[in-house]
Amino acid sequence: MSNVIAEDTLVAKLEDGTTVMMRVMLTSIKETGFSPFGCIHFSANINTYTSYTSPEELREKVRDRPVLDWQQLNWQQLPTDGWEIVDVKWQRPAVIETTVNTSKGVFNVRIIAEATMAARNMSYRTPAGDPIYQIAWVYKPYWKPAKNNMVELLKEVKRTAKDVSPSDLARKYAVN
């Protein structure tokens, strides 16, 4: 896998009691032109890895179903039978942040990943014994020029230091 610049995990609870965990990894980010947002536009490469933990009663219902191995499939090979929508009841979005050196100066970049929909298929099971799930998500990007004034930067660090570890602060203010 590529070098991971920043990462976080989206955690979602579905209405059927299943917990979804999606590791979101920023592997590259680059300046790609103009936008009205700071006179710069970014393109990012993001990789994800998703896992599911279902309640035992759901695992029991699919125990004798055929195994569908995601490692062997691509989007076009998903089964077309047995899908049902499952509401996302709660989530903690993934928030990945980094600082990028550009031709327009240093920018703080934040990307938030949120689950928007979920579907479940009880006709198949994963090798681990869970029903099959498909999750739809969106990325919400934000960027703005980094603070140039060291006094402002130190005030922000002081405000956030109570809630953030020193290693988190080092990552947030490191220049890539």
C-alpha positions as CSV (number, residue, x, y, z in Angstrom):
1,M,0.0,0.0,0.0
2,S,1.1,3.6,-0.6
3,N,2.5,5.7,2.2
4,V,-0.3,6.9,4.5
5,I,-0.2,10.6,5.1
6,A,-3.2,10.7,7.5
7,E,-5.9,8.3,8.6
8,D,-8.9,7.9,10.8
9,T,-11.8,5.4,11.2
10,L,-15.4,6.0,10.4
11,V,-17.6,4.0,12.9
12,A,-21.3,3.5,12.1
13,K,-24.1,1.6,13.9
14,L,-26.8,0.2,11.6
15,E,-30.4,-0.3,12.6
16,D,-29.9,-4.1,12.7
17,G,-27.2,-3.7,15.3
18,T,-24.3,-4.2,13.0
19,T,-21.2,-2.1,13.6
20,V,-19.3,-0.9,10.5
21,M,-15.7,0.3,10.8
22,M,-14.1,1.9,7.8
23,R,-10.5,2.9,7.9
24,V,-9.9,6.0,5.7
25,M,-6.3,6.6,4.6
26,L,-5.1,9.7,2.7
27,T,-2.2,8.3,0.6
28,S,-1.5,11.4,-1.6
29,I,-2.6,15.0,-2.1
30,K,-1.5,17.4,-4.7
31,E,-2.3,20.9,-6.0
32,T,-4.2,20.5,-9.3
33,G,-5.2,24.0,-10.3
34,F,-7.4,27.0,-9.5
35,S,-10.5,27.2,-7.4
36,P,-12.2,30.2,-5.7
37,F,-11.4,28.6,-2.4
38,G,-8.0,30.0,-1.6
39,C,-7.1,30.2,-5.4
40,I,-6.1,26.6,-5.3
41,H,-7.6,23.2,-5.9
42,F,-6.5,19.8,-4.5
43,S,-6.8,16.2,-5.7
44,A,-6.4,13.5,-3.1
45,N,-6.0,9.7,-3.3
46,I,-7.9,7.9,-0.5
47,N,-7.9,4.2,0.3
48,T,-10.4,2.5,2.5
49,Y,-10.7,-0.8,4.3
50,T,-14.1,-1.8,5.7
51,S,-15.0,-4.4,8.3
52,Y,-18.3,-5.4,9.9
53,T,-19.4,-7.0,13.1
54,S,-23.0,-8.3,13.2
55,P,-25.1,-9.4,16.1
56,E,-25.0,-13.2,16.7
57,E,-28.7,-13.6,15.7
58,L,-27.8,-12.3,12.2
59,R,-24.7,-14.4,12.0
60,E,-26.8,-17.5,12.9
61,K,-29.4,-16.7,10.1
62,V,-26.6,-16.7,7.4
63,R,-24.6,-19.6,8.9
64,D,-25.5,-22.0,6.1
65,R,-25.5,-19.4,3.2
66,P,-22.9,-19.5,0.5
67,V,-19.6,-17.6,1.2
68,L,-19.1,-14.4,-0.8
69,D,-15.4,-13.5,-0.7
70,W,-14.8,-9.8,-1.3
71,Q,-11.2,-10.4,-2.2
72,Q,-12.4,-12.3,-5.3
73,L,-15.0,-9.7,-6.5
74,N,-15.3,-6.3,-8.0
75,W,-18.3,-4.0,-8.1
76,Q,-19.7,-5.5,-11.3
77,Q,-19.8,-9.0,-9.8
78,L,-22.0,-8.2,-6.8
79,P,-25.0,-10.5,-6.5
80,T,-28.2,-8.9,-7.8
81,D,-30.6,-10.8,-5.5
82,G,-31.4,-10.4,-1.8
83,W,-30.4,-6.7,-1.1
84,E,-32.3,-4.7,1.5
85,I,-31.7,-1.1,2.7
86,V,-30.6,-0.8,6.4
87,D,-30.6,2.6,8.0
88,V,-27.5,4.2,9.4
89,K,-28.6,5.0,13.0
90,W,-25.5,6.6,14.3
91,Q,-22.0,7.4,13.2
92,R,-18.7,9.0,14.0
93,P,-17.3,10.3,10.7
94,A,-13.6,9.8,9.9
95,V,-11.7,13.1,9.9
96,I,-8.3,13.2,8.3
97,E,-6.2,16.3,8.4
98,T,-2.8,17.3,7.0
99,T,-0.9,20.4,6.0
100,V,0.2,20.9,2.4
101,N,3.0,23.1,0.9
102,T,1.7,24.6,-2.4
103,S,2.6,27.3,-4.9
104,K,0.1,29.5,-3.0
105,G,1.6,28.9,0.5
106,V,0.9,26.4,3.2
107,F,-2.7,25.0,3.5
108,N,-4.5,23.1,6.2
109,V,-6.6,20.3,4.5
110,R,-9.3,18.4,6.2
111,I,-11.4,15.6,4.6
112,I,-14.4,14.1,6.4
113,A,-15.8,10.8,5.4
114,E,-19.5,10.1,6.2
115,A,-21.7,7.0,5.6
116,T,-24.8,7.9,3.7
117,M,-26.5,4.6,3.0
118,A,-26.2,0.9,3.8
119,A,-27.6,-2.3,2.2
120,R,-27.5,-5.8,3.6
121,N,-27.7,-9.2,1.8
122,M,-28.8,-12.1,4.0
123,S,-28.5,-14.6,1.0
124,Y,-24.7,-14.7,1.4
125,R,-22.1,-14.5,4.2
126,T,-18.6,-13.3,4.5
127,P,-15.8,-15.8,5.3
128,A,-16.0,-14.5,8.9
129,G,-19.7,-15.4,9.0
130,D,-21.4,-12.0,8.8
131,P,-24.2,-11.1,6.3
132,I,-22.9,-9.1,3.3
133,Y,-23.1,-5.3,3.6
134,Q,-22.5,-2.5,1.1
135,I,-21.9,1.0,2.4
136,A,-22.1,4.3,0.5
137,W,-20.1,7.2,1.8
138,V,-19.1,10.7,0.8
139,Y,-15.9,12.7,1.2
140,K,-16.3,16.3,2.3
141,P,-13.1,18.3,1.6
142,Y,-12.1,21.6,3.3
143,W,-9.0,23.6,3.0
144,K,-7.8,27.0,4.0
145,P,-4.4,28.9,4.2
146,A,-2.5,27.9,7.3
147,K,-2.0,30.5,9.9
148,N,1.0,32.6,9.1
149,N,1.1,34.5,12.4
150,M,3.0,32.4,15.0
151,V,1.1,34.1,17.8
152,E,-2.3,32.9,16.3
153,L,-0.8,29.4,15.9
154,L,0.4,29.3,19.5
155,K,-3.0,30.5,20.8
156,E,-4.8,27.7,18.8
157,V,-2.4,25.1,20.1
158,K,-3.0,26.3,23.6
159,R,-6.8,26.1,23.1
160,T,-6.7,22.6,21.7
161,A,-3.9,21.2,23.7
162,K,-6.3,20.0,26.5
163,D,-8.0,17.7,24.0
164,V,-5.2,16.7,21.8
165,S,-2.1,14.6,22.4
166,P,1.4,16.0,21.5
167,S,1.7,13.5,18.6
168,D,-1.6,14.7,17.2
169,L,-0.4,18.3,17.4
170,A,2.9,17.3,15.7
171,R,1.0,15.7,12.8
172,K,-1.5,18.6,12.5
173,Y,1.2,21.2,12.2
174,A,3.8,19.2,10.2
175,V,4.4,20.4,6.7
176,N,4.4,17.8,4.0
